[in-house]
Amino acid sequence: MRAWSYRSRRVGSIPSRFLPGLMRCSGAVRSINYRRHTPAKACMARNSLVSTLRETTVMQPNPVVVIPGDDPPQLQGSPHLERLKSQGEVILHADRPPTVEDQVRRASNAVCMINSRGAVKWPGEVLRRLTRLKMITACGIGTDAIDLGAARELGIVVCNLPGQTAPVVAEHALGLMLAVAKRAWFQTNELKSGRWTSRDNIYLRGKMLGLVGAGSIAAELARLGKAIGMEVLAWTFHPFPERAAKLGVTFVSLEELLSRSDVVSLHVRLTEESRGLIGAEQIRRMKRGAMLINTARGPVVESAALVNALNSGQLGGAGIDVFDDEPIAAGHPLLACQQVVLTPHNADQTPEGMELLNAGVVDNVIAFLQGCPRNRVA
């Protein structure tokens, strides 16, 4: 096990002069409309919120910030870690914790934690053992590795990075789409095997791109799809007209999107509602020979249904960046499918993307330690 520790000589507590300014922090007053309160009620609400922030803010010297499993490397060697030195002690573990007990040991003294890899999970039974933990930040938009309900119950602040690398991930999704449409992996493998195989590619101009989800990544991919001449439909759990207008797309039902799209690209968070969203029934609704792109989360798609659809030809191809279990097992049946392009959950792993993520998580920790939590989801 490798770990690096960076110690600070400065104290990470909040100066008392800073507390009156807490109410100016973005997001701190989001749920309070002072115009609807009498002066007395407004004062009570304000005092209550400041009290809550005092409780969730680190009021101790030299707080410990832990990165419990930075594998594959994300924050290792990042210059942004230097900025945390002024806040307290930073401990980075370069490998994943092999057991739950090791995971708890690594995080036992943490006041703040940067979960740089979603493969390290934090269920409620683990969080309850971390009595000093006050804040966790995910290194991206997804927080499915953290039990948010337990975090709320325990008073642990959870932050993420919404939209930070949306252009990077959208470009990767477009790359998967093009690679599948042009049979890039299949033809490369045929040539390496000494075969000159003729198989039609797919021309994407004029085809329908269906976006499942309407967040920042979907918005970027809508723009890219239109740039190569595709038409775009979208579905979301929350189909507000204002959002559709901003994206320049039409919201339709999921059933209509599946039946009309030549390419379906997934961009939803993993929740109980979205788990298994695309299964055998949904794939049957798709056009025969359509393509599926997944840069969201593996469990959004039922793996067995995906493999069966690829092998039967119901799906003409798939571009997959995310899997049920990561790393994907060597004998996984998806690896034997011909018309797939697979990447190891690295859609945002460009130098530019990593820079954005590393800067963002460090900013999240510093903001919390200074009493102004940002990008808070719990």
matplotlib code that plots the C-alpha trace (Angstrom):
import matplotlib.pyplot as plt

x = [0.0, 1.4, 0.3, 1.6, 1.0, 1.3, 1.4, 0.6, 1.8, -1.3, -4.6, -7.6, -10.3, -12.6, -11.8, -14.8, -14.7, -15.7, -18.9, -21.1, -20.2, -21.5, -24.9, -23.3, -22.1, -23.7, -26.1, -26.2, -29.4, -30.9, -33.8, -34.7, -36.7, -36.2, -38.9, -41.5, -40.3, -40.9, -37.6, -37.8, -38.3, -35.7, -33.2, -34.1, -33.7, -30.4, -29.1, -30.2, -28.4, -25.2, -25.4, -25.7, -22.7, -20.7, -21.5, -20.6, -17.5, -14.2, -13.7, -10.4, -6.7, -5.0, -8.0, -7.2, -8.1, -8.0, -8.0, -8.7, -8.1, -6.6, -6.4, -6.2, -4.3, -6.3, -4.9, -1.4, 1.1, -1.5, -0.3, -3.7, -2.9, -0.4, -3.3, -4.6, -1.4, -2.5, -5.7, -4.4, -2.9, -3.5, -3.2, -3.3, -3.5, -2.3, -4.1, -7.7, -8.4, -8.5, -11.1, -13.8, -11.7, -8.8, -11.1, -12.3, -8.8, -7.7, -10.6, -10.9, -9.2, -10.6, -12.6, -12.8, -12.6, -12.0, -13.4, -11.4, -12.6, -16.2, -15.1, -14.5, -18.0, -19.3, -22.5, -24.2, -22.6, -19.2, -20.0, -21.4, -18.0, -16.3, -17.1, -14.8, -16.0, -17.7, -17.5, -17.1, -16.6, -16.9, -14.4, -17.1, -20.9, -21.8, -22.5, -23.8, -20.7, -22.0, -25.1, -26.6, -29.4, -27.0, -24.8, -27.8, -28.7, -25.1, -24.7, -22.0, -21.9, -21.6, -20.4, -19.9, -18.7, -21.7, -21.0, -17.3, -16.1, -19.3, -17.6, -14.9, -17.4, -19.7, -16.7, -15.9, -19.5, -19.3, -16.1, -17.7, -20.6, -18.4, -16.2, -19.2, -20.9, -17.7, -17.0, -13.6, -12.8, -14.4, -12.5, -9.2, -9.5, -10.4, -7.4, -5.1, -6.4, -5.6, -9.1, -10.3, -14.0, -16.6, -19.3, -21.4, -20.7, -23.4, -23.7, -24.9, -25.9, -29.7, -30.0, -31.9, -29.9, -31.9, -30.6, -31.7, -31.2, -31.0, -28.1, -24.9, -23.3, -26.5, -26.6, -23.0, -23.7, -26.9, -24.7, -22.1, -24.7, -26.3, -22.9, -22.5, -26.1, -28.0, -31.5, -32.0, -34.7, -34.5, -36.2, -35.7, -37.4, -38.1, -39.2, -39.4, -40.2, -37.5, -34.9, -36.0, -35.8, -32.3, -31.1, -32.9, -34.5, -38.0, -38.8, -40.7, -41.7, -39.0, -41.0, -41.1, -37.4, -36.4, -38.6, -37.5, -33.7, -30.9, -28.5, -29.5, -27.0, -27.4, -26.8, -28.7, -27.4, -27.6, -30.5, -33.0, -35.2, -32.6, -31.1, -32.1, -33.8, -32.7, -33.5, -34.7, -38.1, -36.7, -34.1, -36.9, -38.6, -35.5, -35.0, -33.3, -29.7, -29.7, -26.7, -26.5, -23.9, -23.4, -21.2, -23.5, -23.3, -23.1, -26.2, -28.5, -28.4, -29.1, -25.9, -27.5, -30.1, -27.3, -25.2, -28.2, -29.2, -25.7, -25.4, -28.9, -28.4, -31.2, -28.5, -26.2, -23.5, -22.7, -20.1, -19.7, -17.5, -19.1, -19.8, -21.6, -18.4, -15.1, -12.7, -14.8, -14.1, -11.9, -14.6, -17.5, -19.7, -19.6, -16.0, -16.9, -19.3, -18.1, -19.9, -18.7, -16.2, -15.3, -13.3, -12.4, -14.6, -12.2, -14.5, -13.2, -9.6, -7.9, -5.2, -7.8, -10.5, -8.3, -7.1, -10.8, -11.7, -8.6, -9.1, -12.8, -12.5, -9.8, -12.0, -14.8, -12.7, -11.4, -14.8, -16.1, -13.2, -13.8, -17.5, -19.0, -19.8, -20.4, -21.9, -23.7, -26.0, -26.4]
y = [0.0, 3.4, 6.6, 10.1, 12.6, 16.4, 18.3, 21.9, 24.4, 26.5, 26.0, 25.1, 26.5, 29.4, 32.9, 34.3, 37.4, 35.2, 33.8, 36.9, 36.5, 32.9, 34.1, 35.5, 32.1, 30.8, 28.0, 28.8, 30.8, 28.8, 27.4, 30.6, 33.5, 36.3, 38.5, 36.0, 36.1, 38.7, 40.3, 38.1, 34.9, 35.9, 36.4, 33.0, 31.3, 33.0, 32.1, 28.5, 28.2, 29.7, 27.3, 24.4, 25.6, 25.9, 22.3, 21.0, 23.1, 22.0, 23.8, 22.1, 22.7, 20.8, 18.8, 15.6, 15.3, 11.7, 10.3, 6.7, 4.9, 6.9, 4.0, 4.4, 7.6, 10.8, 13.2, 11.7, 14.3, 17.0, 20.5, 21.3, 19.1, 21.8, 24.2, 21.8, 22.1, 25.4, 23.8, 20.8, 17.3, 15.5, 11.7, 10.0, 6.3, 5.2, 1.9, 0.8, -0.5, -4.3, -4.8, -2.9, -2.9, -1.3, 1.2, 2.2, 2.4, 4.7, 7.1, 6.8, 10.2, 12.0, 15.2, 15.6, 12.9, 13.1, 10.0, 10.2, 6.8, 5.7, 2.1, 2.8, 2.6, 4.3, 2.5, 3.6, 0.9, 2.2, 5.9, 5.3, 4.0, 7.3, 9.4, 12.3, 12.6, 15.9, 16.1, 13.9, 15.2, 13.0, 13.6, 14.1, 14.5, 10.9, 10.3, 6.7, 5.4, 7.3, 6.5, 9.9, 9.0, 7.9, 10.9, 13.2, 11.3, 11.6, 15.2, 14.5, 17.1, 15.5, 17.5, 16.7, 18.5, 19.1, 19.8, 20.3, 18.0, 17.9, 18.9, 16.2, 13.4, 14.5, 14.4, 10.9, 9.8, 11.2, 9.3, 6.1, 6.7, 7.3, 4.3, 2.0, 3.5, 3.1, -0.4, 0.8, -2.0, -4.7, -3.8, -3.3, -6.8, -8.3, -6.8, -7.9, -11.4, -11.3, -10.9, -8.2, -8.1, -6.0, -4.7, -1.6, 1.4, 3.7, 7.2, 9.5, 12.6, 12.8, 10.1, 10.5, 10.8, 10.1, 11.4, 9.7, 12.5, 16.2, 17.4, 19.2, 16.3, 15.6, 19.3, 19.2, 16.0, 17.5, 20.3, 17.9, 15.7, 18.6, 19.7, 16.5, 16.8, 14.6, 15.3, 15.2, 14.0, 13.8, 12.2, 13.1, 12.4, 16.1, 17.5, 21.2, 23.2, 25.8, 23.0, 21.7, 25.2, 25.7, 22.4, 23.1, 19.6, 18.1, 16.1, 12.9, 9.8, 7.2, 4.7, 7.2, 8.1, 4.4, 3.6, 6.7, 6.9, 5.4, 6.1, 6.1, 7.8, 7.5, 10.5, 9.8, 9.6, 6.1, 6.0, 3.4, 4.9, 4.7, 1.3, -1.1, 1.7, 0.0, -3.7, -6.3, -4.7, -1.3, -2.7, -4.5, -1.2, 0.2, 0.0, -3.2, -2.3, 0.8, 1.7, 2.2, 4.5, 4.4, 7.0, 7.2, 4.2, 0.5, -0.6, 1.8, -1.0, -4.7, -6.4, -9.7, -7.9, -5.8, -8.9, -10.8, -7.8, -7.5, -11.2, -11.3, -8.2, -6.3, -3.8, -2.9, -1.9, -0.4, 2.0, 1.4, 3.3, 2.0, -1.4, -3.1, -4.0, -2.2, -3.3, -5.6, -9.3, -11.0, -13.5, -11.1, -12.0, -8.5, -8.9, -11.6, -9.4, -8.2, -4.9, -3.1, -0.4, -0.5, 2.0, 1.6, 4.3, 7.0, 9.4, 12.4, 11.2, 13.7, 16.1, 18.9, 16.8, 15.7, 19.2, 20.4, 17.6, 18.0, 21.7, 21.2, 18.7, 20.8, 23.8, 21.8, 20.9, 24.4, 25.9, 23.6, 24.2, 28.0, 27.6, 27.9, 24.4, 24.4, 21.9, 20.3, 17.3, 16.2]
z = [0.0, -1.0, 0.6, 0.6, 3.4, 3.1, 6.4, 6.9, 9.6, 9.2, 11.0, 8.9, 11.2, 10.2, 11.6, 13.5, 11.3, 8.3, 9.8, 9.1, 5.4, 5.2, 4.1, 1.0, -0.2, -3.3, -2.4, 1.3, 1.0, -1.9, 0.2, 2.1, 0.6, 3.1, 1.4, 2.7, 6.3, 8.9, 10.2, 13.3, 11.2, 8.8, 11.6, 13.1, 9.7, 9.2, 12.6, 12.1, 8.8, 10.3, 13.1, 10.7, 8.7, 11.9, 12.7, 9.2, 8.9, 10.3, 13.6, 14.4, 13.6, 10.9, 9.4, 7.6, 3.9, 2.6, -0.9, -0.1, -3.5, -6.3, -8.8, -11.8, -11.0, -10.9, -8.3, -8.0, -8.9, -9.5, -8.7, -7.2, -4.2, -3.3, -2.6, 0.1, 2.0, 3.5, 4.8, 6.7, 6.2, 2.9, 2.7, -0.7, -1.2, -4.7, -4.6, -3.9, -0.4, -0.7, 2.1, 3.8, 7.0, 5.1, 3.6, 7.1, 8.4, 5.6, 6.2, 10.0, 10.7, 7.6, 8.1, 4.3, 1.7, -2.0, -3.6, -6.8, -8.1, -8.1, -7.8, -4.1, -2.6, 0.6, 1.8, 5.0, 7.2, 6.3, 6.7, 10.2, 11.3, 10.1, 13.1, 12.2, 8.6, 7.7, 3.9, 0.8, -2.7, -5.8, -8.6, -11.2, -11.5, -10.3, -6.6, -6.9, -5.0, -1.9, 0.2, 0.1, 2.5, 5.1, 4.5, 5.1, 8.3, 9.6, 8.7, 6.1, 3.3, -0.1, -3.1, -6.8, -10.0, -12.2, -15.9, -15.2, -18.1, -20.1, -23.4, -22.9, -22.2, -25.0, -27.5, -26.2, -26.8, -30.3, -30.9, -29.8, -32.1, -35.1, -34.3, -34.1, -37.2, -39.2, -37.8, -36.7, -34.2, -36.3, -39.4, -37.6, -36.1, -39.4, -41.1, -38.2, -38.7, -42.4, -43.6, -46.1, -45.0, -46.8, -44.4, -44.8, -42.6, -41.3, -42.6, -39.7, -41.5, -41.6, -39.0, -35.7, -32.4, -29.3, -26.0, -22.9, -20.3, -20.8, -18.6, -19.6, -21.4, -23.4, -24.3, -25.6, -27.6, -29.1, -30.4, -31.8, -33.4, -35.1, -36.3, -38.4, -39.7, -37.3, -36.1, -32.3, -30.0, -26.2, -23.2, -19.5, -16.2, -16.0, -19.4, -18.8, -21.9, -21.0, -21.0, -24.4, -25.8, -24.4, -25.9, -29.1, -29.1, -28.8, -25.7, -26.5, -24.5, -24.0, -26.1, -29.0, -28.7, -28.8, -31.9, -33.9, -33.1, -35.2, -32.3, -28.6, -26.2, -22.5, -20.2, -16.9, -13.3, -11.7, -9.3, -8.3, -11.0, -13.8, -12.9, -15.6, -17.6, -20.9, -20.8, -23.2, -23.7, -24.4, -26.9, -28.7, -29.3, -31.0, -34.8, -35.9, -36.5, -34.3, -32.1, -28.4, -26.7, -22.9, -21.2, -18.1, -15.8, -16.6, -14.6, -16.6, -19.2, -18.5, -19.6, -20.6, -22.8, -24.4, -25.2, -26.6, -28.8, -30.2, -31.0, -32.6, -34.7, -33.1, -32.2, -35.0, -32.6, -29.2, -27.8, -24.1, -21.6, -18.4, -16.9, -14.1, -12.4, -13.1, -14.3, -16.5, -15.9, -18.4, -19.3, -19.6, -22.6, -23.9, -24.7, -27.3, -29.2, -32.6, -33.1, -30.0, -29.2, -25.5, -23.4, -19.7, -18.1, -19.3, -21.2, -19.3, -19.0, -21.2, -19.8, -20.0, -18.4, -15.5, -14.9, -14.7, -12.3, -10.1, -9.8, -9.1, -6.2, -4.5, -4.8, -3.3, -0.3, 0.2, -0.1, 2.6, 4.9, 4.5, 5.5, 2.0, 0.7, -3.1, -5.5, -2.6, -3.3, 0.3]

ax = plt.figure().add_subplot(projection="3d")
ax.plot(x, y, z, "-o")
ax.set_aspect("equal")
plt.show()
